[in-house]
Amino acid sequence: MRKISIVGSLNIDFISNVFDFPKVGETIRAMDFHISPGGKGANQAVAAAKLGGHVEMIGKVGKDKYGDVLIESLAKVGVKTQNIKKEGDTGKTFINVNHKGDNTITYVPGANEEITKEDINASLPDLRESSYLLLQQEIQEEIVEDVIDLASGLNGCKVILNAAPARVINDKIIREVHTLIVNEVELEFLSKDYVSEEQGLVSKVNYLLNKGIKKVIITLGDKGAVFASSSEYKHIPALTVSATDTTGAGDTFIGAYAVAKSEGLNDIEAIEFAVKASAIAVTKHGAQPAIPTRKEFKAFFKEKEESSFNR
Ligand code: RIB
């Protein structure tokens, strides 16, 4: 199994549990509050490592106490952290989670936007050994583009871009992406100028495939995920669980998918594994603390099998 590298964000998440999201002009009281390590890049790194991957994180945190907390959270699950540099203030997010487990997230990028080309070049020896490179969009656009360009020149390193949060991606870059992973909101954003809202998922996915991306995966929350390539289109259903907090569920999916691919599974098998891992993650609070280890993953499904057998 070769390495999975992640170039992306590390945030400290300030999470309030609320009954419903506040309306404009409304002040509401939170039912609970906690601070926990997050960031789409870091969450995906933690997911890949907890589920058995050989993982390297490249990114930037602040020279503050939260920076140390974030590095520690990665290191304790075995992620290599020597390419995480320190500068300025750590990225922060303010998250509301409602009674259905849905969330809204506001992020303050901080150090995530201080990643430079020099930082990336310093990590080149590690990128060369990677079979998968995961990127998200909470870091600067030009850095994402540089990394994708660089990876396209490396032998056997496939780029998985999680286009979250959504923003315009230039056509040259999109052609170099091997697998694009988006949720429905991001898919809508990327295709809105060319495919009408009513045209449905297939037209939107085809629009992206026609741009030259080899594989597109749409995460659909409690409806599972869709896989599409030029020769295949398949819906993979979700598992039925009771959601407590969906924060980081998409990141768990992506980390799990990368691990399964690095172990040689095909795309559909890898998505089935990812759907299961994210189903476990939504049953717990927070992003990184909710991600299952490989052992917890096995135990969860053994228990589920036994209880359905005994019924
Ligand atoms: O995807 C969930 C993550 O998005 C949170 O952990 C938060 O940090 C934001 O980056």
Residues whose N, C-alpha, C, O or C-beta is under 5 A from the ligand:
A	BS01	RIB	N11 D13 G38 G39 K40 T93 T247 G248 D251 A287
